[in-house]
């Protein structure tokens, strides 16, 4: 495997700066034929930047790129595709109203002798590819109608259709359900069995152990180590990644909950198709407790959060916050009454991507002192607030003028968490709070969520990571088909019991 003749990618002394910010500093990376090689690092370590250089989206400041024996000072996407490189980005690049096959052949259409697109041959070609690689895609389905996991398979087929034998996956499991992650791991194995070479950008240690042969670690833009995955455990990977020991368990003392802060009664809500999704849901969240919502994606979690926070119309039922009826109130009114939210979709609902870090950190308080007198902004106060929160929440880079669009996904998440927690809410709603975060950042965010609970605040946690729900929660409510179907104390339950409830089963009470 490690014969020099089998090297398909060799990046030497790659450096990259954006202005004064040096993102990569003389990084080396080597990929061998038929290998799965993980690129591991904290949020903002430079992982995606390095792969964007390989794929030709960025020009390196210095260094060389060698692909299958050919050396380039810089790559372009066209050159990358010509040389057999395909990249599946974290945020998919698909045209949703188009069908699967239309997305796959776009730009490289199969045409008839008359020059027209041959739909029949296109569909057959996509089906043949899908069958060959075990991807089981319906070529004629519309992208908007298929799951996220299936959309990812479409992206993979786009690369394979263009002849890619080197595949780059950027955080491939960040938006997948547990079952889809299992399927993805099988797809990776199938691809390597058929001779493909794969690079996976990730910080999920268990998945590295499940998929990768080797792992290159970069930290703050510098090469740290190359490791044989079979010879090391997750603790060593975590320590290499963040440069210190990482605790995988959440520490919190037992605490009796106080008064009810959020009370949801008989909530009925429709989804975007005007079909009932919440069907008389009830729950309470109390002071000094973390209530975790466990459930399979699609059972009404997103609609529940949107209804509570004023983003979705409530058809019937009642929501009260600290005794105040907030049913169908505006988001501004709800925030002013003491609710803050870490939203499920950070880019859609959490940030203004073309605003600076400093501006995003005061979005909800822009009308308030000391940031404004109602007429004029106080930029000194805004910038000082940004400096304080950037340091406290370890947001990288630490330039408060940086547009949030240019941050890694994990650092975008840190901006949101810093803003919401610093508002000192009576109720914090945390929806997928650690999605896309590395283990060091997860440990950090968990500490702040528990700190809210210890300050006698109420926390509503919604996460598809069942171990996160079990670790953080005091009490767990299981949602199924738009209703809460069971509640358990976290200390008295386990994944198997919760899993049965999540699937609509019944747990015997003893």
C-alpha positions as CSV (number, residue, x, y, z in Angstrom):
1,X,0.0,0.0,0.0
2,X,2.8,2.4,0.9
3,X,5.0,1.7,-2.2
4,X,6.1,5.0,-3.7
5,X,4.9,3.8,-7.1
6,X,1.3,3.7,-5.8
7,X,1.2,7.4,-4.7
8,X,-1.7,9.1,-6.5
9,X,-1.7,12.5,-4.6
10,X,1.4,14.1,-3.1
11,X,1.1,17.6,-1.6
12,X,4.4,19.1,-0.6
13,X,5.0,22.2,1.6
14,X,1.6,23.7,0.9
15,X,1.0,27.1,2.5
16,X,-2.0,29.4,2.1
17,X,-2.6,32.9,3.4
18,X,-5.8,35.0,3.2
19,X,-4.4,38.5,3.7
20,X,-2.5,38.4,7.0
21,X,-4.2,35.2,8.1
22,X,-2.0,32.1,7.4
23,X,-4.3,29.2,7.2
24,X,-1.8,26.5,6.1
25,X,1.9,26.5,6.9
26,X,4.1,24.0,4.9
27,X,1.6,21.1,5.1
28,X,2.4,17.7,3.5
29,X,-0.1,15.1,2.5
30,X,0.2,11.8,0.6
31,X,-2.5,9.5,-0.7
32,X,-1.9,6.0,-2.1
33,X,-3.9,4.1,-4.6
34,X,-6.9,2.2,-3.1
35,X,-6.4,3.9,0.3
36,X,-8.9,5.7,2.5
37,X,-7.0,8.5,4.1
38,X,-8.7,10.7,6.7
39,X,-7.7,14.4,7.1
40,X,-8.3,15.2,10.8
41,X,-8.3,18.6,12.5
42,X,-10.2,21.0,14.6
43,X,-12.7,23.4,13.2
44,X,-10.6,26.0,11.3
45,X,-7.5,23.9,11.2
46,X,-7.2,24.2,7.4
47,X,-8.6,20.8,6.3
48,X,-11.1,22.0,3.7
49,X,-8.7,24.7,2.5
50,X,-6.0,22.1,1.8
51,X,-8.5,20.0,-0.2
52,X,-9.8,23.1,-2.0
53,X,-6.2,23.6,-3.2
54,X,-6.0,20.0,-4.4
55,X,-9.3,20.5,-6.3
56,X,-8.3,23.8,-7.7
57,X,-10.7,26.1,-5.9
58,X,-7.9,27.9,-4.2
59,X,-4.4,28.8,-5.4
60,X,-1.6,27.9,-2.9
61,X,0.6,30.6,-1.7
62,X,3.5,28.2,-2.0
63,X,4.1,24.4,-2.4
64,X,3.5,21.8,-5.1
65,X,0.7,19.4,-6.1
66,X,1.5,16.1,-7.7
67,X,-1.3,13.9,-9.1
68,X,-0.4,10.5,-10.6
69,X,3.1,11.6,-11.2
70,X,2.3,15.0,-12.8
71,X,3.3,18.1,-10.8
72,X,1.4,21.4,-10.8
73,X,2.2,24.7,-9.1
74,X,-1.5,25.2,-8.9
75,X,-4.6,23.2,-9.9
76,X,-7.9,24.3,-11.5
77,X,-11.2,22.4,-11.1
78,X,-11.0,21.6,-14.8
79,X,-7.5,20.2,-14.4
80,X,-8.6,18.3,-11.3
81,X,-11.5,16.6,-13.1
82,X,-9.3,15.8,-16.1
83,X,-6.8,14.1,-13.8
84,X,-9.5,12.0,-12.1
85,X,-10.2,14.1,-8.9
86,X,-13.8,14.5,-7.7
87,X,-15.0,16.5,-4.7
88,X,-18.2,16.1,-2.7
89,X,-18.6,19.3,-0.7
90,X,-20.2,19.5,2.7
91,X,-23.0,21.7,1.3
92,X,-24.2,19.9,-1.8
93,X,-24.2,21.6,-5.2
94,X,-27.3,20.2,-6.8
95,X,-30.2,21.9,-8.7
96,X,-33.2,20.7,-6.7
97,X,-35.9,21.0,-9.3
98,X,-33.8,18.9,-11.7
99,X,-33.9,15.1,-11.8
100,X,-31.1,12.9,-10.5
101,X,-29.8,12.1,-14.0
102,X,-30.1,15.7,-15.2
103,X,-27.8,16.8,-12.3
104,X,-25.3,14.1,-12.9
105,X,-24.9,14.6,-16.7
106,X,-25.1,18.5,-16.5
107,X,-22.2,19.9,-18.5
108,X,-21.3,16.5,-20.0
109,X,-24.6,15.5,-21.6
110,X,-25.0,12.5,-23.8
111,X,-26.3,13.8,-27.2
112,X,-27.9,12.2,-30.2
113,X,-26.4,12.6,-33.8
114,X,-28.7,15.6,-34.2
115,X,-27.1,17.3,-31.2
116,X,-30.0,16.9,-28.8
117,X,-29.7,15.6,-25.2
118,X,-30.4,11.8,-25.3
119,X,-32.5,11.4,-22.1
120,X,-32.9,7.7,-22.6
121,X,-29.2,7.0,-22.9
122,X,-28.4,9.4,-20.0
123,X,-30.9,7.6,-17.7
124,X,-29.4,4.2,-18.7
125,X,-25.8,5.4,-18.1
126,X,-26.6,6.8,-14.7
127,X,-28.5,3.6,-13.8
128,X,-25.5,1.4,-14.9
129,X,-23.1,3.5,-12.8
130,X,-25.5,3.4,-9.8
131,X,-25.7,-0.4,-10.0
132,X,-22.0,-0.8,-10.5
133,X,-21.2,1.1,-7.3
134,X,-24.2,-0.1,-5.3
135,X,-25.6,3.4,-4.9
136,X,-29.2,2.4,-5.6
137,X,-30.4,5.8,-7.0
138,X,-33.5,6.4,-9.1
139,X,-32.2,8.4,-12.0
140,X,-35.6,10.0,-12.7
141,X,-36.4,11.1,-9.2
142,X,-36.3,14.9,-8.6
143,X,-33.5,15.9,-6.2
144,X,-36.0,17.9,-4.1
145,X,-37.9,14.8,-3.4
146,X,-35.0,12.5,-2.1
147,X,-33.4,12.3,1.3
148,X,-30.1,14.1,2.2
149,X,-28.3,10.7,2.1
150,X,-29.6,10.0,-1.4
151,X,-28.5,13.6,-2.5
152,X,-25.0,12.7,-1.3
153,X,-25.1,9.6,-3.5
154,X,-26.0,11.8,-6.5
155,X,-22.9,14.0,-5.7
156,X,-20.8,10.8,-5.7
157,X,-22.3,9.7,-9.0
158,X,-21.5,13.1,-10.5
159,X,-17.9,12.5,-9.7
160,X,-17.8,8.9,-11.0
161,X,-19.6,9.9,-14.2
162,X,-16.8,12.3,-14.9
163,X,-14.2,9.5,-14.4
164,X,-13.0,10.3,-10.9
165,X,-10.8,7.7,-9.3
166,X,-9.7,10.0,-6.4
167,X,-12.7,11.1,-4.3
168,X,-12.6,13.9,-1.7
169,X,-15.4,13.9,0.9
170,X,-15.8,17.1,3.0
171,X,-17.5,16.3,6.3
172,X,-19.6,13.6,4.6
173,X,-21.6,12.4,7.6
174,X,-22.3,15.9,9.1
175,X,-25.9,15.9,7.9
176,X,-26.7,12.2,7.7
177,X,-28.8,10.1,10.0
178,X,-27.2,7.1,11.9
179,X,-28.6,4.6,9.3
180,X,-27.3,6.8,6.4
181,X,-23.9,6.9,8.1
182,X,-23.8,3.1,8.2
183,X,-24.7,3.1,4.5
184,X,-22.0,5.6,3.7
185,X,-19.4,3.5,5.4
186,X,-20.4,0.6,3.2
187,X,-20.3,2.8,0.1
188,X,-16.7,3.8,0.9
189,X,-15.7,0.2,1.3
190,X,-17.3,-0.7,-2.0
191,X,-15.6,2.2,-3.8
192,X,-12.1,1.2,-2.6
193,X,-12.8,-2.5,-3.4
194,X,-13.4,-1.2,-7.0
195,X,-10.0,0.6,-7.0
196,X,-10.9,4.2,-5.9
197,X,-8.7,6.2,-3.6
198,X,-10.5,8.3,-1.0
199,X,-9.8,11.3,1.2
200,X,-12.3,12.0,4.0
201,X,-12.2,15.4,5.8
202,X,-13.7,14.8,9.2
203,X,-13.3,15.1,13.0
204,X,-15.6,12.2,13.9
205,X,-13.1,9.8,15.5
206,X,-15.3,6.7,15.5
207,X,-15.9,7.0,11.8
208,X,-12.2,7.3,11.1
209,X,-11.7,4.1,13.0
210,X,-14.5,2.5,10.9
211,X,-13.3,3.7,7.5
212,X,-9.8,4.9,7.2
213,X,-6.4,3.2,6.7
214,X,-4.3,6.3,7.5
215,X,-5.0,9.6,9.1
216,X,-3.1,12.9,8.7
217,X,-3.6,15.4,11.5
218,X,-3.3,19.1,11.1
219,X,-3.6,21.6,13.9
220,X,-3.8,25.4,13.4
221,X,-2.6,25.0,9.8
222,X,0.4,22.9,10.5
223,X,1.1,19.2,9.9
224,X,1.2,17.3,13.2
225,X,1.4,13.6,12.3
226,X,0.5,10.8,10.0
227,X,-0.9,7.7,11.7
228,X,-1.8,4.2,10.9
229,X,-5.5,4.1,12.1
230,X,-5.4,0.4,13.1
231,X,-2.5,1.0,15.5
232,X,-4.1,3.8,17.6
233,X,-7.2,4.5,19.6
234,X,-9.7,7.4,19.6
235,X,-8.1,9.1,22.7
236,X,-4.7,9.4,20.8
237,X,-6.5,10.8,17.8
238,X,-8.3,13.4,19.9
239,X,-5.2,14.4,21.7
240,X,-3.3,14.8,18.4
241,X,-6.1,16.9,17.0
242,X,-6.6,19.4,19.8
243,X,-3.2,19.2,21.5
244,X,-4.5,18.2,24.9
245,X,-6.5,15.4,26.7
246,X,-10.2,15.4,25.8
247,X,-13.0,14.2,28.1
248,X,-15.6,12.2,26.3
249,X,-18.1,12.3,29.1
250,X,-20.2,15.2,30.4
251,X,-19.7,16.0,34.1
252,X,-22.7,17.4,35.9
253,X,-24.1,17.1,39.4
254,X,-27.6,15.9,40.3
255,X,-29.9,18.9,40.6
256,X,-33.6,19.2,41.5
257,X,-35.5,21.1,38.7
258,X,-37.4,24.2,39.6
259,X,-40.5,26.0,38.2
260,X,-41.8,25.4,34.7
261,X,-40.2,27.8,32.2
262,X,-41.6,26.5,29.0
263,X,-45.0,24.9,28.8
264,X,-46.3,23.4,25.5
265,X,-49.9,22.1,25.5
266,X,-51.7,20.3,22.8
267,X,-49.6,21.8,20.0
268,X,-50.9,21.3,16.5
269,X,-48.7,22.4,13.6
270,X,-48.6,21.8,9.8
271,X,-45.4,21.2,7.8
272,X,-44.4,23.0,4.6
273,X,-46.7,20.8,2.6
274,X,-49.7,21.9,4.7
275,X,-49.9,18.4,6.3
276,X,-50.3,18.0,10.1
277,X,-46.9,17.2,11.6
278,X,-47.3,18.0,15.3
279,X,-50.5,16.3,16.5
280,X,-51.3,17.5,20.0
281,X,-47.7,17.6,21.4
282,X,-47.2,18.3,25.1
283,X,-44.0,19.0,27.0
284,X,-42.6,21.1,29.9
285,X,-39.1,22.4,30.5
286,X,-38.1,23.5,34.1
287,X,-35.5,25.7,35.7
288,X,-32.2,24.0,36.2
289,X,-32.8,21.1,33.9
290,X,-31.8,20.0,30.4
291,X,-34.8,18.3,28.6
292,X,-33.5,16.3,25.6
293,X,-35.7,15.5,22.7
294,X,-34.8,12.1,21.1
295,X,-36.3,11.0,17.8
296,X,-35.6,9.9,14.3
297,X,-35.3,12.9,11.9
298,X,-38.7,13.9,10.3
299,X,-41.0,13.3,13.3
300,X,-41.6,17.0,13.9
301,X,-38.5,18.2,15.7
302,X,-37.8,21.1,13.3
303,X,-41.4,22.2,13.2
304,X,-41.5,22.1,17.0
305,X,-38.6,24.4,17.3
306,X,-40.0,26.8,14.6
307,X,-43.4,26.9,16.3
308,X,-41.9,27.7,19.8
309,X,-39.6,30.4,18.4
310,X,-42.2,32.1,16.3
311,X,-41.0,30.9,12.9
312,X,-44.0,28.7,12.1
313,X,-47.7,29.2,12.6
314,X,-49.4,27.2,15.4
315,X,-52.8,25.9,14.3
316,X,-54.0,25.2,17.8
317,X,-52.6,24.6,21.3
318,X,-50.7,27.0,23.6
319,X,-47.1,27.8,24.3
320,X,-46.2,29.8,27.5
321,X,-42.8,31.1,28.5
322,X,-42.4,32.0,32.2
323,X,-46.2,32.2,32.4
324,X,-46.5,34.5,29.3
325,X,-48.6,33.2,26.4
326,X,-46.2,33.4,23.4
327,X,-48.4,31.4,21.0
328,X,-47.9,32.8,17.4
329,X,-45.9,35.8,18.8
330,X,-43.1,37.2,16.7
331,X,-39.5,36.0,17.1
332,X,-38.5,39.4,18.4
333,X,-41.2,39.4,21.1
334,X,-40.2,35.9,22.1
335,X,-36.5,36.8,22.4
336,X,-37.3,39.8,24.5
337,X,-39.2,37.6,26.9
338,X,-36.0,35.5,27.5
339,X,-35.8,32.7,24.9
340,X,-32.6,32.3,22.8
341,X,-32.0,29.6,20.2
342,X,-29.1,27.8,18.6
343,X,-30.9,27.0,15.3
344,X,-30.8,23.7,13.5
345,X,-29.6,25.3,10.3
346,X,-26.8,27.8,11.1
347,X,-26.6,29.4,7.7
348,X,-30.3,29.7,7.1
349,X,-31.5,30.8,10.5
350,X,-28.4,31.6,12.6
351,X,-26.2,34.0,10.6
352,X,-26.1,36.8,8.1
353,X,-23.2,35.3,6.1
354,X,-22.0,38.5,4.6
355,X,-21.9,40.3,7.9
356,X,-18.8,40.3,10.0
357,X,-18.3,38.2,13.1
358,X,-18.7,41.4,15.2
359,X,-22.0,42.2,13.6
360,X,-23.4,38.7,13.9
361,X,-22.6,38.6,17.6
362,X,-25.0,41.5,18.3
363,X,-27.8,40.8,15.8
364,X,-30.4,40.3,18.5
365,X,-29.2,43.3,20.6
366,X,-28.5,45.8,17.9
367,X,-31.2,48.2,19.2
368,X,-29.9,48.0,22.8
369,X,-27.3,49.7,24.9
370,X,-24.3,49.7,24.8
371,X,-24.3,48.7,21.1
372,X,-26.8,51.4,20.1
373,X,-28.7,54.4,21.4
374,X,-31.6,53.6,19.1
375,X,-30.3,55.9,16.4
376,X,-26.6,55.4,16.1
377,X,-24.3,52.3,16.5
378,X,-21.5,52.3,19.0
379,X,-18.8,50.5,17.1
380,X,-16.3,50.6,20.0
381,X,-18.8,48.6,22.1
382,X,-19.6,46.2,19.2
383,X,-15.9,45.5,18.6
384,X,-15.0,45.1,22.3
385,X,-17.9,42.6,22.7
386,X,-16.6,40.7,19.7
387,X,-13.0,40.6,21.0
388,X,-14.3,39.2,24.4
389,X,-16.6,36.5,22.9
390,X,-14.0,35.5,20.2
391,X,-11.5,34.8,23.0
392,X,-14.0,33.2,25.3
393,X,-15.4,30.8,22.7
394,X,-12.2,30.3,20.8
395,X,-13.6,31.5,17.4
396,X,-11.0,31.3,14.6
397,X,-9.7,33.4,12.9
398,X,-9.8,36.0,15.7
399,X,-10.4,38.9,13.3
400,X,-13.8,40.3,14.2
401,X,-14.0,42.0,10.8
402,X,-13.9,38.6,9.0
403,X,-17.2,37.8,7.2
404,X,-18.8,34.8,8.8
405,X,-19.2,33.3,5.3
406,X,-15.4,32.7,5.3
407,X,-15.4,30.8,8.6
408,X,-15.4,27.0,8.8
409,X,-18.8,25.4,9.6
410,X,-17.7,24.7,13.2
411,X,-16.6,28.3,13.8
412,X,-19.8,29.6,12.3
413,X,-21.5,27.5,14.9
414,X,-19.3,29.0,17.7
415,X,-20.4,32.5,16.7
416,X,-24.1,31.5,17.1
417,X,-23.5,29.8,20.4
418,X,-21.4,32.7,21.8
419,X,-24.2,35.1,20.9
420,X,-27.1,33.1,22.3
421,X,-25.4,32.1,25.5
422,X,-24.0,35.6,26.2
423,X,-27.6,36.9,26.1
424,X,-28.2,35.0,29.4
425,X,-31.6,33.6,28.4
426,X,-34.2,32.1,30.8
427,X,-34.7,29.3,28.2
428,X,-32.0,28.2,25.8
429,X,-33.1,26.0,22.8
430,X,-30.2,24.1,21.5
431,X,-31.0,22.4,18.2
432,X,-28.1,20.2,16.9
433,X,-25.7,22.4,18.9
434,X,-22.6,20.4,18.0
435,X,-23.3,19.5,14.4
436,X,-20.1,19.9,12.5
437,X,-17.9,20.4,15.6
438,X,-14.7,18.6,16.5
439,X,-14.4,16.7,19.8
440,X,-12.6,19.6,21.5
441,X,-15.3,22.1,20.5
442,X,-18.0,19.6,21.5
443,X,-16.5,19.3,25.0
444,X,-16.4,23.1,25.1
445,X,-20.0,23.6,24.0
446,X,-21.3,20.9,26.3
447,X,-19.6,22.6,29.2
448,X,-21.5,25.9,28.4
449,X,-24.8,24.1,28.0
450,X,-24.4,22.4,31.4
451,X,-23.3,25.8,32.8
452,X,-26.7,27.3,31.8
453,X,-28.5,24.5,33.6
454,X,-26.3,25.0,36.7
455,X,-27.3,28.7,36.7
456,X,-30.9,27.6,37.1
457,X,-31.7,28.3,33.4
458,X,-33.9,25.9,31.4
459,X,-32.4,24.1,28.3
460,X,-34.4,22.3,25.6
461,X,-31.9,20.1,23.7
462,X,-32.8,18.6,20.3
463,X,-30.2,16.4,18.8
464,X,-30.0,13.4,16.5
465,X,-26.9,12.2,18.3
466,X,-28.4,9.8,20.8
467,X,-25.3,9.7,22.9
468,X,-25.3,13.5,23.2
469,X,-28.9,13.4,24.4
470,X,-28.1,10.8,27.0
471,X,-24.9,12.5,28.2
472,X,-26.4,16.0,28.5
473,X,-30.0,15.6,29.5
474,X,-31.5,15.3,32.9
475,X,-34.8,14.1,31.4
476,X,-35.5,12.8,27.9
477,X,-38.7,13.1,25.9
478,X,-39.1,10.9,22.9
479,X,-40.9,12.3,19.8
480,X,-42.6,10.0,17.3
481,X,-45.1,10.9,14.6
482,X,-45.6,14.4,16.0
483,X,-46.2,13.5,19.7
484,X,-44.2,12.9,22.8
485,X,-44.6,9.1,23.3
486,X,-42.5,8.7,26.4
487,X,-40.4,10.4,29.0
488,X,-37.4,9.0,30.9
489,X,-34.8,10.2,33.3
490,X,-31.5,10.1,31.5
491,X,-29.8,8.2,34.3
492,X,-32.5,5.5,34.2
493,X,-32.6,4.7,30.5
494,X,-30.3,3.6,27.7
495,X,-30.0,3.7,23.9
496,X,-31.9,0.4,23.4
497,X,-34.9,1.5,25.4
498,X,-35.0,5.0,23.7
499,X,-34.5,3.4,20.3
500,X,-37.6,1.3,20.7
501,X,-39.6,4.4,21.6
502,X,-38.1,6.3,18.7
503,X,-39.3,3.6,16.4
504,X,-42.9,3.8,17.7
505,X,-42.5,0.8,20.0
506,X,-43.6,0.4,23.6
507,X,-41.3,0.0,26.6
508,X,-42.6,-2.1,29.5
509,X,-42.8,-0.2,32.8
510,X,-41.5,-2.2,35.7
